[in-house]
């Protein structure tokens, strides 16, 4: 069974690329982030023609997550319990940043962790709240069902190690690498999960900004990860970062990360 996660940065702009990734890697499940459309706007037809069910949640041109599966979609959830909301001007709104389902017997979550914007910004506090609440609830899942096969995958917007950015000095006093973000990320290990893409082949990074020739210079970041429950981690045979997908006109600034399960 092959499951991939990918911040596609607009599914409507890159549906052909998504179809190419599904075929190239012979994927069973593709978890998408930053789809940037409502469910009604999602280009469902070509994926259904390719044999995939589609589940998506989104509000407008921002955020949005989706699951494409050829092994079924059951027990769909459009948020996790206690998922925090965000708004600077009104009551907090739970954004479309988490989508869970059971696909082929595996509980998968497509996750788009808030960026944070800047240290001290309300969005930074929101980011930490999102991570902390997700960790709390996922830890409860493991307590309730220790042998459950669970995968928490997506764009985490955290670079947990200095080697996960091209130059740590360039990130001084910046988001992605703060002690608070890293602690919130690593807390998933304390909750019992295992990150299963650290030894992935293919590339060092999963994101290269469009600006300043970051990709040709290989000035990237590793911010896309997959935390697996112990039972599921035991089934992981390999992982791969599809660096080739970043090439060519119209590429997303992220690339797919593929997990191969026994």
HELIX and SHEET records of a PDB file:
HELIX    1   1 UNK A   15  UNK A   25  1                                  11    
HELIX    2   2 UNK A   39  UNK A   41  5                                   3    
HELIX    3   3 UNK A   44  UNK A   49  1                                   6    
HELIX    4   4 UNK A  122  UNK A  144  1                                  23    
HELIX    5   5 UNK A  162  UNK A  164  5                                   3    
HELIX    6   6 UNK A  168  UNK A  171  5                                   4    
HELIX    7   7 UNK A  179  UNK A  190  1                                  12    
HELIX    8   8 UNK A  211  UNK A  213  5                                   3    
HELIX    9   9 UNK A  230  UNK A  233  1                                   4    
HELIX   10  10 UNK A  243  UNK A  246  5                                   4    
SHEET    1   A 6 UNK A  53  UNK A  57  0                                        
SHEET    2   A 6 UNK A  65  UNK A  69 -1                                        
SHEET    3   A 6 UNK A  29  UNK A  33 -1                                        
SHEET    4   A 6 UNK A   2  UNK A   7  1                                        
SHEET    5   A 6 UNK A 257  UNK A 261 -1                                        
SHEET    6   A 6 UNK A 236  UNK A 241 -1                                        
SHEET    1   B 6 UNK A  74  UNK A  77  0                                        
SHEET    2   B 6 UNK A  98  UNK A 103 -1                                        
SHEET    3   B 6 UNK A 106  UNK A 112 -1                                        
SHEET    4   B 6 UNK A 150  UNK A 155  1                                        
SHEET    5   B 6 UNK A 224  UNK A 228 -1                                        
SHEET    6   B 6 UNK A 194  UNK A 195 -1                                        
END                                                                             
